[in-house]
Amino acid sequence: MRKTHKKARSAAEADGHRAGSTILTINGGSSSIKFALYTADSINRLVSGKLERIGLPNSSVTIKNQDGFSQKFSVKTPNHRAGGDSIIRWLEKNFGFGRVIGVGHRVVHGGPKFKSAQRITRELVRELHRLSPYDPEHLPSGIQLMESFHEHYPNVPQIACFDTAFHSQMPRVAKILPIPRRFDKKGVQRFGFHGLSYSYLMEELQRLAGDKAAKGRIILAHLGNGASMAAVRNGKGIDTTMGFTPAAGLPMSTRSGDLDPGLVWYLARTEKITGQKFHDMVHHQSGLLGVSETSSDMRDLLAREKKDVRAAEAVAMFCYQARKWIGAFTAALGGLDTLVFAGGIGENAPVVRARICDGLQFLGLKFDQRRNAASAPIISAPSSKITVRVIRTDEEIMLARSVSRILGLGKKSK
């Protein structure tokens, strides 16, 4: 057990919920940690940062405040626990940890049990350890972060916010996998991910367009390094592209998306590939990177597509598969009223949005190229039967709002 910062912890306890209190959010990835500090009363962001390349000798932290000022410095982070320690030290030095009254963690996988955000307890952590085989890429490192903050500040409440929770009310037909039923009894089913992003997008759609739009037939497209879609009707998710793991569905930056399961046995026989090597290939060597052989970044591929057929095929594959899923989800929804683009690609790549929507005219979608080029909030034409929107997602603010709600702080940012 590491030494606890007793003075700082006592200050946190003394501060309580007084004016000036803050909420810390932690969004841990497989090799990075995003964090942000918010005012507790109005949920306004004070500062944000990203610790990258965990486990490598050249890991670093980039910090940005609300005025646009940024700084970058190197740190030693052999694992996520050390990363959590580094974040705590930086906050203590620059803000003081005493005003932090809650820490919200993005937890990628909640399994079949966790269907809403809740306080982190010993029992919850034990269950997450049990669930770790569901998501070995994220859960073990996420637990390390929880343990780091608990060791330093055991009396500051921590909240787990599950990315799978948004999809927990999907109908049974969308959850069940067509494999022997005994696996279903063990919790092997389709879960879906990017739930914090989808929750934010639905709140924003409600704010921007009102109840009628938010209760209509909606497809949310979170397109970034990880890419997925969700079909939503009457405000509830009815289907999603990702499944038991985040590797399913759409092709992504380095993840394959859906594959023929027979490929596992074929590669085992012809390439002597092991289960671990297949896992690594599907998660880290496939998708845009695998097809292009050059880059996992859509920006690079768009810049190269005119002179590199591999890059062109990777972009075309991504857009084609996204359009196919929109068609499938429109059938599941019984029509489509609103299509929302979000995520790094969805928000910032007009050419990708245009190519995905090209061919959906039969649904009554009329695209406005001028609005799309400007990344306007609405990129469909006024006469379109389907409203196509671009909404910048914000997973971190959803973490802060969840902490505020569970701690009973009451006020939420507009």
ROMI-302140 format. One record per residue: residue in three letters; x, y, z of N, C-alpha, C, CB in turn. Coordinates in steps of 0.05 Angstrom, whole numbers, plus 5000, padded with zeros to 4 digits. Glycine has a CB too. Layout:
# ROMI-302140
ALAXYZXYZXYZXYZ
...
# end
This chain:
# ROMI-302140
MET501749765000500050005000501750255000498150005024
ARG501150434982502850674981501950875002502550794953
LYS503851065007503251275027501051455018505751435033
THR499051495035496851675028497451955035494251585043
HIS496652145018497052425023495052525044496852594996
LYS495852505069493852545091493052835092495052465117
LYS494853025089494153305091492153385069496653485089
ALA492853295044491053365022488353225025492253274995
ARG488352975036485852835040484152975061486352545048
SER485353065082483853215103482653465092485653275127
ALA484153595074482953835062480553775045485053975044
ALA480653545031478353465015475953415032479053204999
GLU476353285055474153225073473053485084475053045095
ALA474753675091473853925103472354105083476254085114
ASP473154095058471854265038468854195035473254235012
GLY468253935036465453845032464453935005463653965054
HIS462054045004460754124979460654434978457954004977
ARG462654564989462554864990463054974962464554975010
ALA462455234959462955364934465855334926462155664936
GLY466255284900468955244891469754954889470955384908
SER467954774897468554484895468654404866466354324910
THR470154184861470554094834469953794831473354154824
ILE469553714806469153434799471253354779466253384788
LEU472653134784474653034766473652804750477252944782
THR474152804724473252574707475752434696471452674684
ILE475552174695477752004686476651824664478951834709
ASN477851844640477051684617479451524608475951864594
GLY479651284618482051124613481750944588482650944636
GLY483750964570483850794547485950574551484550954521
SER486450414531488350194534491250294538488250014509
SER491950534526494650634530494650934536496250584505
SER492351044544492151334549490151384571491451484523
ILE490251624582488251704602487551994596489351684631
LYS484952044590483952324588482752394615481852344565
PHE483252644624482052734649481253024646484052694672
ALA479353104663478353384662477353454690476153414641
LEU477553714696476553814721474354014716478953954737
TYR472053974730469654134726468854274752467353964715
THR467654504749466354624773463954454781465454914767
ALA463654404807461554224816458754344814462054144844
ASP458554614816455954734816454754774788456055004829
SER456354844769455354904742456354714720455955184734
ILE458054524728459254324709460554474685457054124699
ASN462254664692463854804671466654704673463755114675
ARG467854644650470554534649472654744656471154404621
LEU474454674674476654854682479154784667477054834712
VAL479754524665482254444652481854154643484654464672
SER483254074622483153804613485953714605481153774589
GLY486353454605489053354598488853074587490753364622
LYS491052994575491252724564494052614569490552724534
LEU494152384582496652244586496852024565496852134615
GLU498952024549499151844526501551664528499251994500
ARG501351434514503551244510504351124537506051384498
ILE502351044552502850904578504350644573500250854593
GLY506350594589507950354586510350384568506250134577
LEU510650614555512850664537514750874549511850754509
PRO517250884541519151064554518651364548521951004545
ASN517151424527516651704520513751794525517451754491
SER512651704547509851784553509852074562508651604576
SER507552214557507452504562504652584570508352664538
VAL504352814581501752934589501453194574501552974619
THR499153244562498453494549496153614565497753454519
ILE496453864573494454004589493254244573495654104616
LYS490654284575489354514563487354634583487854444536
ASN487354904585485355024602483155154585486555234620
GLN481155274599478855384584479555624567476655454604
ASP481855744571482755974555484355894531484356164572
GLY484755634527486255544504489255504509485855734482
PHE490155574533492955534539493555234541493755684565
SER495855154531496654874533499554844540496054724506
GLN500154614552502954544558503254244556503854654586
LYS505754154551506253874548508853814563506553794519
PHE508853584578511253504592511353204594511253624621
SER513753094598514252814598513852704627517052744589
VAL512852454628512552324654513352024651509552344664
LYS513851894673514351614673511851464682516851544691
THR510651314664508151174671508350884660505751324659
PRO509450704676509650424666506950284665511450274685
ASN504950394679502250274679500150484686502050034698
HIS497650404686495550604691495450694720492850484684
ARG496350524738496450614766498450844769497350374785
ALA500750814757502751034757501651284743505350944744
GLY500051234721498751454708496851614726497251364683
GLY495251464741493551594761495051754781491851384775
ASP497251644791499051784810500052044797501351604818
SER500852034772501852274759499752494757502952204731
ILE497252414750495052604748494552734775492552464737
ILE494552564796494052674823496152874831493952444844
ARG498752804826500952994833500653254818503652864827
TRP499853244792499653484777497353654788499153424747
LEU495053534794492853684805493453804832490353504807
GLU494853654849495653754875497354004873497053534892
LYS499153994854501054214850499754464838503354124833
ASN497954414819496854644804494054734812496754574775
PHE492554564824489854634833489254584862487754494816
GLY490754394873490154294900487854094897489254524919
PHE488253864909486253654906484053684927487453384909
GLY484353864945482453894967479653964959483454094986
ARG479254084936476654164928475253954911476754424912
VAL476653734904475353524889473453364907477553324877
ILE470853364901468853234918467852974905466553424923
GLY468752914881467952664868469652614844465052674861
VAL470052354838471552274814469852084798474352134822
GLY469452154773467751984755469551834735465752154739
HIS469251574734470851404717469151294694472151164733
ARG470051314670468851164647469750874649469651294620
VAL467750694652468350414652467150294627467150274678
VAL468850184610468050094583465949874585470449994567
HIS466349674603464549444603463349404630466149194594
GLY460649394631459249344656458049074657457149544660
GLY458448904636457248644636454248654638458448474658
PRO452948434644449948434646448948554672448948154643
LYS450648604691449648694718449348994720451548594738
PHE451249144711451349434716449849584694454249534719
LYS447549694700445849824680445550124685443149704680
SER447050234704447050524710449550594725444450604725
ALA450150854725452450944740452050904770453051244734
GLN454150844785453850804813456550844828452750524819
ARG456350874854458750904870460550664869458050964899
ILE463150714869465050494869465450394897467750584856
THR465050134901465350014927467249774924462649924939
ARG467949654946469649414944468249194929470449314972
GLU465549164933464048964920463949014890461248954931
LEU463749264882463649334853466349264841462949624849
VAL468549334854471249274843471648974841473349404861
ARG470648824860470948534858469448424834469848394884
GLU467048544828465548454805466948534779462748574806
LEU468248764779469748844755472148664750470649134758
HIS473448574772475548374768474448124755476848314796
ARG472048044764470847804753470147844723468347724768
LEU469348084716468648154689471048204670466748384688
SER473448224681475748294665476148134640478248274682
PRO475547874640475847724615473947824593475247424619
TYR471747964600470048084580471548294564467548204593
ASP473248444578474648664564477448694576473048934568
PRO479248514568481948524578483548774569483548284570
GLU482548914549483849154539483549394558482849224511
HIS481249394573480549634588480049594618478249764576
LEU478649374625477849354653480149334673476149104656
PRO482249174668484449164688485749434692486548964679
SER486249584671487449844674485550044687488349954647
GLY482950014682481050194695480950144725478250144683
ILE481149894733481249824762483749944774481149514766
GLN486049944761488450064771488050354777490750024751
LEU486650494760486050784764484350824789484750904740
MET482250664792480550684815482150644841478250484814
GLU483950444840485550374864487550604870486950114860
SER488650724849490550944854489151174868491651044827
PHE486751254859485451484872484451404900483051564855
HIS483651154904482851074931485151074951481550794930
GLU487450994942489850994959490551274968492150854945
HIS490351464950491151734957488951884972491851894931
TYR486451844963484151984975481851794980483252214956
PRO481951635000479951425005477151535012480851245027
ASN477051785021474451895028473152065006474752065053
VAL474452094984473152224961471652014945475352364943
PRO468952044943467351844929468151824899464351904931
GLN468151574890468751524861466251394849471251344858
ILE465651474825463251384811464051234785461351614805
ALA462951004781463350844756461050904737463550544762
CYS461750994713459851054692460350854669460051354682
PHE458450684664458850454646458050524617457250214656
ASP459850474598459350524570457150334559461850494554
THR456750114572454749914563451949984573455549634572
ALA451750164592449150214605447050324586449450414628
PHE447850484567445950604548444350384533447350784528
HIS445750164528444549954512443149734528446649824495
SER443049774554442049554571439049494567442449624600
GLN437549684556434749644551434049544523433149894557
MET436149474508435649364481433849114484438249294467
PRO432049074464430348834465432048584464428348834443
ARG430948374475432348114477433248024450430447904489
VAL431748064429432447974402434948104392430148024383
ALA435548344402437948484393440448414410437548784395
LYS439948284433442148214451443147924447441248244480
ILE441347744441442147464441443947394418439647294440
LEU445947234423447847134403447046854394450747134414
PRO447246794368446446534358448546314363445846554328
ILE449146274388451046064396449545894418453746174407
PRO450745664426449345504446448345664470451145274455
ARG445945604479444645764500446145764526441845654505
ARG447845564531449245564557451045804560450945304559
PHE452045914538453746154540452046394547455146194513
ASP449646404538447846624545447446634575445146594531
LYS447246404588446846394617449346494632446246104625
LYS451646494618454046594630454546884624456446434620
GLY452547014611452847304606454047374580454347434627
VAL454347174562455447234535453247324517456946984523
GLN453147584511451047694495452147954481448547764512
ARG450448084465451248334453450748554473449648384426
PHE452748724478452548934498452449214485454848924517
GLY454249264467454449534456456149724473451649654452
PHE457349924461459150104475458750394465462150014470
HIS460550574472460250854466457750974479460150904436
GLY456850844501454350934513454351214525453650744535
LEU456651304536456851574546456451774523459451624560
SER457651724501457351894478454451904469459151804454
TYR453151674467450451664458448551804478449551374454
SER449051774503447451914523447652214519448251834552
TYR450052314515450452604510449052694484453452664508
LEU449352534463448052614438445052624440448852414416
MET443852444456440952454460440152694476440052194473
GLU441752764496441053004511441353254494442953034536
GLU443353264477443653494459441453504438446353484445
LEU440653274428438553274408435953374421438052984397
GLN435453294445433053394460433253694463432853264488
ARG435553794470435954084474435654244448438654144487
LEU436754134427436754274402434154254386439054174385
ALA432854024387430653974369428053914384431253744351
GLY428153874410425653824425424853534428423453974412
ASP422553494442421653224449420953054424419253244466
LYS419653174405418753024382421152894368417253194362
ALA423253044363425552934350426952724367427553164343
ALA427252784393428652594411427152334415429052734438
LYS424552334410422952084413422351954386420352144427
GLY423652064365423251954338425051714332423652164318
ARG425351664306427051444297429751554290425751294272
ILE431751474305434351614305436651404301434851774331
ILE438551484284441051334283443351524292441651224254
LEU444751434312447051584322449651454312447051604354
ALA451251604298453751494287456151614300453851544256
HIS457351474319459751554332462151444316459851464363
LEU463251614300465351524281468051654289464651594252
GLY469851494300472451594308474451364305472451714336
ASN476551374322478351144322476850884328480651184343
GLY475050904347473050694351470450794338472650634382
ALA469150624323466750714309464450524314467350724278
SER462150634319459750474322457250644316459550364351
MET455050514314452450654310450450534329451450624281
ALA448450694336446250604353443650684340446450714382
ALA441650504341438950564332437250624356437750324315
VAL435950854356434450944380431551004372435751194392
ARG429650914387426850974383425451024409425350734368
ASN423851234410422551324435424551364457420551114444
GLY426951464450428951534469430551304480427751674492
LYS430151064470431550824480432950684457429550634494
GLY435350584464436950434444435650164438439750394453
ILE435250104413434049844405436049664391431649894387
ASP438349774383440349604371442949774368439549504342
THR445149634364447749774361449649594346448949844389
THR451749704334453449554316455449384332454949734298
MET456549494354458449334370456949114385459949514390
GLY458348914394457048684405458048604433457248444387
PHE459048364436460148264461462648424468460747964460
THR464148504447466548674451466448914432469148504446
PRO468149114437468149344419469449294392469649564432
ALA470149044386471448974360469448924338473248734363
ALA466848894346464748824326463649064312462548664340
GLY462149014290460749224276462349344254459949434295
LEU462549614254463849764233466949714234463350054236
PRO468249724211471149734211472049994224472349704183
MET474249984239475150224253478050284246474850184284
SER479350454263482050524256483950284255483150734276
THR483850124277485449874277483849624284487749914298
ARG481249654290479549424295478149334270477449494317
SER477749084267476648964243473749024238477148674242
GLY472149044260469249024256468448744251468249214233
ASP466048694241464948424237466748264218462148434227
LEU467148014226468747824209467247554208471547784221
ASP467747404187466847134185468246964207467447004157
PRO466646844226467946694248469646464238465846594267
GLY469046364214470646154202473546224197469446054177
LEU474046494197476746584193478646504215476746894190
VAL477546474239479246384262480546114257477546384288
TRP478845924249479845654244481645644219477545454241
TYR480845794199482545804174485345894181481145984153
LEU485546124195488246234201489746054221487946514213
ALA488345924239489645734257490945504241487645624277
ARG489645414220490745194204492845284184488545054189
THR492445514172494245594150496545774160492745734129
GLU496145924181498146114191499146044219497046394191
LYS498045824230498745744257498245974277501645654259
ILE496246134272495746364289494346274315493946574274
THR495246384337494146304363491746494370496246324386
GLY490346424391488146594400489146874407486746474423
GLN491346894420492447154428493247324404494847124446
LYS494547184384495347334360492947424344497247154343
PHE490847254343488447334329487147574343486447104327
HIS487047574369486047794385487648054378486147744415
ASP490248034378491948264372491448364344494948194376
MET491248184325490748264297488048414295490748014279
VAL485948294307483248414304483048684317481248224316
HIS484548724339484248984354486349194345484548924383
HIS488749104337490849294333492149304305493049234353
GLN491449114288492749104262490749104238494548864260
SER488249154244486249124223484849384217484148914232
GLY482449384207480949624201482349794180480649784226
LEU482350054183483550234164486550174161483150524172
LEU487850114183490750064182491249804166491950034210
GLY489749594171490249344158489849364128488449134169
VAL487749504119487149514091489049704076484249614086
SER489649934089491450134076494350054078490950404088
GLU495049914099497849844104499650084110499049684081
THR498450314114500050554118499150714143499850734094
SER496550744148495650914170492950824180495651204161
SER492450874206489850834218488251094219490150704246
ASP489451314211488251574213486851654187490351794220
MET484251704189482651774165483752014151479751824173
ARG484852204165485952444153488252374134486952644174
ASP490052194143492252104126491251964101494151914142
LEU489251794104488251644082486851814061486251424092
LEU485352014070484052204051486152354036482152394066
ALA488352424049490552574035491952404015492552684055
ARG491952134018493451954001491751813980494851754017
GLU489051823982487351643967487651683936484551683974
LYS488351923927488551963898491051833886488552253892
LYS493051773903495551653892496151383904497851843898
ASP494451293922494951033935492350873936496051073964
VAL492150673920489650513918488950383945489850303896
ARG490950313961490350193987488850394005492950104000
ALA489750644005488450844021485650894011490051104021
ALA485350903985482650943973480750723980482850973942
GLU481750473979480050243986479250244016481449983979
ALA481050334033480450344061478250544067482950414078
VAL478450784054476350984058473650884046477151254044
ALA473750774022471350674009470050454026471950563981
MET471650274037470550064054469050184078472749874063
PHE470350374091469150494115466450624109471050714127
CYS466350784087463850924080461750724071464451124057
TYR462450524057460550324047459350164071461950124028
GLN461050074089459949934112458150104129462249824128
ALA458950364133457250544148454550574135458650814152
ARG454550604109451950634094450250384097452450704064
LYS451450154096450049904099448649894127451949664096
TRP450149964147448949954174446650154177451050014195
ILE446850384164444650574165442150454152445450844151
GLY442550314130440350184117439149964135441150064091
ALA440749814148439849594166438249714189442149424175
PHE439349914201438050034225435450184217439950224239
THR435350294193432850414184430750204182433250554157
ALA431449964173429449744172428649664200430649504157
ALA430549654219429849574247428149784260432449534263
LEU428550034253426950254265424250294251428550514263
GLY423950184227421450234212421450504199419050194230
GLY423750604192423950874181426151034195421351024182
LEU426651264185428751434197427951724196431451394182
ASP428151854220427552144222430052314224425752194246
THR432052214240434452374246436952194245434252504273
LEU438952294231441552174230443552364242442352084201
VAL445052274263446952454276449852344272446352474307
PHE451652514263454452454260455952574284455652554233
ALA457652414296459352504318461952354318457852464346
GLY463752424337466352294338468352444320466152004329
GLY470852374322472952514308472552524278475652394314
ILE471752304266471252294237468552414231471352004226
GLY466452334246463752434241463552734243461952314260
GLU465152854261465053144265466753304246465753214294
ASN468953184237471053334223471653254195473453324239
ALA470253064184470852964157468452994139471852674157
PRO467953234127465653274110465553074087465653554099
VAL467853004075467852834052466852554060470652814039
VAL467452464084466552204093463552204098468052114118
ARG462552414110459652444114458152444088459052704130
ALA459252584068457952604042457852324029459352804024
ARG460052184030460151924017458351714031463051814016
ILE458151734057456351554071453451614063456651594101
CYS452751864061449951934055449251904025449452224063
ASP451251904008450751863979449751583975453351923962
GLY447351563964446051303961443751253979448051083965
LEU443351443998441051424016438751604007441851504044
GLN438851693982436751863972434051713971437451963944
PHE434151453968431651303967430051313993432251013959
LEU431351394014430051424040428751704042432051384063
GLY429151874023428152144024430252334035425752154041
LEU432752254037434952424047435852604025437252264059
LYS435852864030436953064011439153204025434753264002
PHE441553174014444053274026444653554017446353084020
ASP445653724034446453994027449554004028445154204047
GLN450854004005453754004004455054244016454653973975
ARG453754474013454854724024454854714054453254974014
ARG452654644066452554624095454454404105449654554104
ASN454654184091456453974099459354074099456153734081
ALA460154214078462954314076463654494099463354454050
ALA461654634110462054814132461654674159460155054131
SER461054414159460354264183458254404200462954224200
ALA456154494186453954634199452554434218451954754179
PRO451054534237449554364256447554174241448054524276
ILE446354274219444554114203445654114174441554224203
ILE446253874163447453864137445653744116450053694139
SER443153704123441153614103439653864093439153414116
ALA438453834070436854054058434254094073436353994028
PRO433154334073430654384086428354194078429754664082
SER428354104053426253934042426753634047425953984013
SER428953574060429653294065427653164085432553264075
LYS426852914080425152774099426752684124423952534085
ILE429352664121431152594143432852824150432852344136
THR432952904176434653114185437352994192433453264210
VAL439453094179442152994185443653214200443652924158
ARG444653144224445853334242448753254248444353344268
VAL450353454254453053414265453053524293455253564246
ILE453653354313453753434340456353354352451353314356
ARG457753534364460353474377459853334404462053724381
THR460653094406460152934430461953014453460352634424
ASP461252944477462853014500462352804522462053304511
GLU464052594522463752384542464552484570465552154534
GLU466452664572467452754598465252904613469852924595
ILE463753074599461653224614459453034623460453444596
MET459052814609457052614619458052484644456552404597
LEU460652434647461852334671461352524694464852274668
ALA461852784689461552984710458553004718462553264700
ARG456753004699453953014705453052774722452253034680
SER454152544716453352304731454352324760454552054719
VAL456752424764457752474791455952664806460652574791
SER455252884793453553094805450852974813453153324786
ARG449752804796447152694801447252494825446052554777
ILE449252324825449452114846450152244873451451904838
LEU451752454873452352594898450152784907455052734895
GLY448052814890445852984898446453284897445052914925
LEU448253354878448953644876446753794861451553674861
GLY445253654845442753774834443053934809441553954854
LYS444754124807444854304784446354184761446054574792
LYS445354204737446654104713447054324693445053874701
SER449254324679449754524659447754514637452554504648
LYS447154734624445254754602446554674576443955024600
# end
